[in-house]
Amino acid sequence: MREAIQTLVPVENGDPGEDAGAEDCSFMLAQRLSANSREIVRLFAILTLSLSAAHLGVMFVLPHLGVGHGSVGHVVGGLMLAAAMFPILYFAVVRRLAAKNKALIQREHQLCLSRNQLESRVAQRTAELKHSMERLQAHQSEINVLGEMTRLLQASHSLAEAAAIARLELLRLLPGLAGSLYLLNASRNLLERQVAWGGEIADKELFAPADCWGLRRGKAHVSDSGPGIVCPHLAERDVSWHVCIPLAADSDAIGVLCLQAAEDMSAESAERRYGTPERLQFYETVAEALSMALSNIKLCEKLQHQALRDPLTGLYNRRYMLDALERELALAKRNDHPVSVIMLDIDRFKTFNDTFGHDAGDTVIAAAADVMTNAVRQSDFVCRYGGEEFMVVLPQASPAAAAGIAERIRRGIENLAIIHQGQSVGRVAISAGVAGYPDIDSDHEGLVEAADQALYRSKRNGRNCVTLAGTTQRAEEEVERLPASA
């Protein structure tokens, strides 16, 4: 029966799922046609049996009852004629019903095919929607990590702290990728690696801006093991996939973000996985967030440096020094340890300005500042107090030790040979006054005043000497009493 239905309704070659659905539809329709045919045969069988029973009754029963079969014979003859027409009627009805069943089969077959196609399309769209949802969730997760990284970077106080945060967050944000972050140095002639993550890095530690095609073009540049242009700063040229993304703020380059495939894979596989336009656009979004945060930190550091440092010497300014002294004096009193102050002034500085000009005076001030910076410890504070006057704060240093350091500074400046515009400015000398806690038990302003008074005594005693507060003698001998590391 199934073969007969498939003969009536042929199925075109197509999707295997649709063929299976068509076979199921044909099987159901065949069952329905078979049931209809059996019903028709059953009805005609009952009709035939009834006519046969009537014929037997006319021939055998009615004569015994004394009933003639003349008129009955006509009836029976008519019935027999009807019975004789049974095959004709049967085939006529069956053919008509078969035609109707064929049309019904075709309609239901089309409905089954449409249903199967619809189910297939629904399943396909469901799979596409599921894939889109997974991509959307992954993208949302990336956006969340990127937002968290941006907030942490904005809260950073230094470039070193920001670089460490970027390393940790980029490990989470870009799995499967190794990378490194480079920033331009102060001279803007070298890119220096700040941090790296994800494994062995193909890029050099230092390279010139001209060695990066990303910086030269101002946009992301992909280097791979293919025949394309490879950035010269790649130490390993056989990397499967690598991208350089410039970091810039207000069209001003500040560095470059380098990413590379961490896994050992072919260039084609790495390109499909990491180098799609969507992924490159996301990397540029990450680089933009890094650029803004790092640029803000550099600007804050610059403003802070300008607010705390003297532009000529790079030393701390007076405001910062007084705050530092107040803090260190409070710690000294709390922890019962000494703290000392040195006040220094270049002798006859006005003569340098009058004789050689203000540029020569600036050269003398800068040279003296270098001597002071090299003579003190890393924990000490050196500031330009104003004009040619300087101040040094020495935590945990006794007045005697501070006097020795002051003498070391005096001798270093005395031995300077300063040349300005090819001409020697002559001998430079400096006077100093030293005061310290607990010898001077006062607040920070009183301590500065005591050191300043000692400085004036050095001036009155002939200049080019060191005087300790509370005494009238010079402090040259303190140098011999101090260890070399003092």
N, C-alpha and C positions, 0 to 999 in steps of 0.2 A: 504493500500500500504506500509506504514511504517513497519507493521508487516511482510509483505512479504520480504522486503529488509533485515530486521534483521534476517529473516530465511535464506536468501541467504548468508548474511555476519554476522555470530554471533560475538558478542562482549564479550571478556573475562572480568571477574571481575577484577577491578583495581581501579585506582584513580577515585573518583567521578567526578572530572573535566574532565578526559579523557572519562568517560561514557557519560557525557553531550555533549562533543565534538563529540563523535561517533554518538549519536542520531541526532545531527544537521547535520552531514555528511549524515546519512541514510535518513533524511528527504529531503535534497537537491537532493540526488540521486534518491529517490522515485519520486520526482517531475519531474526530467529529464526523467526517465523511463516512467512515465505516459504520458508525452508529446510525446515521441517517439511512444508509443502504440497508442495514439489517432491519430497521423499522419498516421500510417499504416492502421488503421481502416478506416480513411477518404479516403485514396487512393482506398482501396478495395470497399468501398461503392460507390465511383464514377464509378469504373469499372463495378460493378453489375448493377447500374442504366443505364449505357450506353448499356450494353448487353440487358437489359430488354426493353429499348426503341427500339433497333434494332429489337428485336423479334416481338414487337407489330407492327412495320412498315411493316415487311414482311407479317404478317398475315392480316392486315386490310388495309393498305394504298396501297401497290403494286397491289392487284387485281383490285382496282378501276382504276388504271392507265393503265390496260391492260398488265401488266407485269406478265409473268408467274413466278411461284415461284419454278420451278424445280431446276434451277441452284442456284437461291437465297436460296432455301431450304437447298441446301448443305452448302451454306455459313452460313446460320443461324444455321444449325445443328452443324456446327463446333464451331460456337460461343457458342451455348448452351453447347457443350461438354466442352469448355473452362470454361464456367460458372459453369458447374458441378464439375470441378476440383478446383474451388475456395477454398473450405474448406481445401482441401489437401495442395494447395499452401500456403494458409493463415497460417495454423499451422506450415508448414515447415519453412516459412519465420520468423514467430513469434518466433519459438523455436531457430532459428539461431540468430535472433536479441537478444533474451533473454539471450542466452549464451554470446554474445558479451557484452550486458549490464551488465551481472553478473561480467564478468572480469573487465569491466570498473568500476563497483561499488566497487569491491574489491580493485582495484588500488587506486581509489580516497578515499576509506575508509582508506587505509594505509597511504595515504598522509595526510589526516585529523588527524589521530592519531599521525603521526610524527610531524605535525605542532603543535598540542596541547602539545605533550611532549616537543618540543623545546620551546614553549612559557612558559611552566611550569619551565623548567630549566633556561630560561632567567630570569623569575621572581625570582626564588630562588637565582641565582647568583647576581641579582640586590640587593636583600635584604641583602645578605652576604656582598656585596661591600659597601652598605650603612652603615651596622654595622661596617665594618672595617674602613671606613672613620670616623665614629663617634669616634671609639676608638683611631684612629690616631690623630684626633683633640684634644681629651682629653689628650692624652699622650704629644702632642706638647704643650698644655697649661701648663701641669705639668713641662715640661722641661723649659718653659719660666719663670715660678715662681721660679724653682730651680736655674736657672741662675741668676735671680734678687737677690735671697737670698744670693747666693755665692758672688756676687759683693758687696752687702751691708756688708756682714761679713768681706770681705777683706779690706773694708774701716773702719772697727771698730778699736777703739783705746784701748779698754779694754775688758776683759772677760764679765763684767757686761753688757756693751753695746751690745756685740755680743749675749749674752743670750737673751736680750730683743728683738733684731731683729729676732732671731731664733723663738721665741715664736709667734710673729706676722706673720711671713712668713709660719710657719708650720701650723698655723690655716687655711691659704688659701690653702696650698699645700695638706693637708691631711684632707679633710672634713669628718666628721663622726667619727673621731678618737680623743680621748683625749691622752695626753702625758706629759712627763716630761723629763728634761735634767739634767743629773748628771755628776759632774766632781770630779776627785780624789783630795783630799786635798794635802797640801804640804808634809805631812808625808806619803801619799799614803796608809793610813790605813782605810780611810773612803771615801765613795762617798756622796757628798753633793748635794742636789737638788738646782739647779740654777733658773729654771723657770718651770712652769706647765701651761697647757692650756686645754681647751675643757671640763671642768667639774671636778667632784670629781675624785681624783687620788687614785688608789689602792695601790701605792707604798709608802713605808715609807720615811720620810724626810731624814734620814741618815741610811746607812747600810754599812756593810763591803763588800769588793770585793768578799770574798768567798761566800756571800749570793746570788750572781747572777750567774746563770748557763751560761748566755751569755758570761760574762767575763771569766769564768772558761774554757769554750769550745772554746772561740775565734771566735764565730759565732752566728748568730741570734738563739734565743731559744724561742719557743712558749709555753706559759702556758695557759690552759683553764680550764673549769669546769669539764673536763673529767678525766680519770684515769691517765693521764700523769704526768711527773715530774713538779712540780710547784716551782718557785723561792721562797726562804724563805723571800725575802724582800717585798713580796706582803702582805700588811696589811689585805686586803680583799681577801680571798681565793676563793670566789664564782664568780670572774670576768669571764665573758663569753669567752673573748679572750684577750690575752696579749702577747706582744713580747718584748724581750730585745735584743737590737742590740749594740754590743760593739763599742766604739769609740777608734780608735787607729791610731797612726802616726808612721811610720817606726817601726812597730811591737811593739810599746810601748803604752800600754793602757793609755788613758787619761780620760775616762768616759764611760757612757752608755746612749743610747737613749731608753726610754721606751714608748711604744704605746699600747693603749687598746681601745676596742670598747666602744664608748661613749653611744650608744643606748642600751636599754634593749632588748636583743635578745638571742636566743639559741646559743650554741656553734657551732652547725652545720651551722646555717645561718651566723654567724660571720666568720667562717672559709671559707665559699664560697665567702663571700663578701670581706674580708680583708686578708685572709690567703693563697691565691693562690700563686703558685711559682712566677708568674709575679709580683704580688704586693710585695712579700717579697724581690724580687730582687730590686724593686724600692726603698723600705725602706732602703736597704743596700746602694744604691746609694746616698740617702739623708744623711745617716750616714757618708758615706765617705766624702761628701762635708763638713759636719759639722766638721769632724775630722781634715781635712786639714786646714780649716779656724781657728778653735780654737787652733790647734797646732802652727800655725804661730803667732797668737796673744800671746800665752804663751811664745813663743820664743822671740818675740819683747819685751814683758814685762820683761823677764829675762835679755835681752841685755840692755834694758833701765835701769833696776835696777843696773846692773853692771857698766853702764856708769855714773850713777848719785849717786850711794850709795857706801859707804865704806864697804868692805866685812867683816871686823872685827866687827864693831859696828852697821852696818845698817843705819848709819846717812848719810846725804847728803855729797858729796865730795866738795872740794874747788871750782872746776869750776862751779858747779851748784849754790853754795852759792853766788859767786860773781855776777853771772847773776841775781839771785833772788834779791840781794841787790840793784843792779843797777835799776831793775824794780820797786822795792818798793820805792826807793828814788825818782824816777821820779814821781810816783803817789803821794808821800807825798808833793813834791813841787807843783804839779798841784792842789791838793785838800787842800793844806795848813794844813796838819796834821803831827804830828811828826813820826819819825822812829829812832830806836836806834840799836846799835851794842854792843855785849859783846864779848870780847876776853878773853879766859881762858887757863891756862897752869898748868899742874900738877907739884907741887913743888917736886924738887929733884927726878925726875923720873928715872934718870940714876942709882940712888942707888938701886931701885927695880930691875932693869935689872941686875946689877952687883951682887947683893946679892942673889936673888931668880931665876934669869934666865929670858929669854925673854917671856916664857910662862906666868910667873907670871905678867910681865909687860902688856901683852895682857889682862890678867884677870882684872887688875886694870883699864885699858883703857875702857874695856867693861862695868865694873861696874859704872865708872864715867859717861859714855854715858847714861846709864839707868837713873841715877839720873837727868841728864839734861833734858832728854826727858819727865820725869814725872813732872818736875818743871815748864815747860813753857806751854803756851796756844797752842791749836790746830792750830791757825793761825800763830804761830811762826816757824822759821826754825832753826834747829840745825845741824851743820856740823862738821866733823873732818877736821880741817884746815891743819893738818900735824903732824905726830908723836904723841906727847902727848898734842898738842895744839888744841883748839876747838873755834868755833865761833857761836854766836847766833844772828839772825836777828829778831827784834821785831817790826812789823808794828804797827803804831798808838800807840806806847808806848813812853812816855817822857823819857829823860835820867834818871831822878830821879826814875821813875817806873822801868826802866831797871836795875838800880843799886840795887833796892830792890830784883828783881828776881835773880840777880847775887849773892847777899848775901844769898838768900834761897838755891841756888845751892851749894855755898861754905859750908854752914852748913850741907847740906845733905851728901856731900862727906866726910866732917870731921867726921861724925857719922858712916861711913861705917866700917864694920868689915869683911874684905875680907880674906877668907881662900883659900889657894892654895895647893892642894895635901896634905890636912890635916894639913897645917901649916899656921899660921897667918902671913900676910905680914906686919903687923904693921899699924900705923896711916897714912892715906892718906890726903893730904892737896892740895888746889888749890888756885891760885891767879887769879884775874880778873881785866880787865880794861873796862870801859864803855864810849861810846861816842854816841851822838845823834844829829839829825837834829831837830829843827833849831839852836841849840846852836853851832854846828859846821856846818857852811854853806859852804859845799864843795861837790865835787862829791863823788861817792862811794869809790874810792880808798883813798881819803883824809879822809873819815870817818873811814875806816879800820885803816889807819895810826894813827889817833888820839886815837882810842881804844887800839891799840898796844902800843902806848907810855904810855897810862894810865896803861896798864898791867906791863910795865917795872918799873913804879913807885911803883906799888904794890910789885914787887920783891925787889926793893931797900928799901922799908919800912918794910921789915921783912917777906914777903910772907904770905900766908894764909889770904889774905884780898882782898877787892874790892876798886878800885880807880876810881873816876869819872873824865873824861877828863876836863881839865881847872881848876882843883882844886888840892890841895895837901893833902886834908883830906881823911880819909877812909870813906866808905859808909855803915858801919854796921847799922847806925841809920835809913837808908832809909826803912828798913824792917818794923819798927814800924809805919811808915807814910803811908804804902800802905794797901789797903783793901785786904782781904784774897783771893779774886779772881783775883788779879792783876798778 
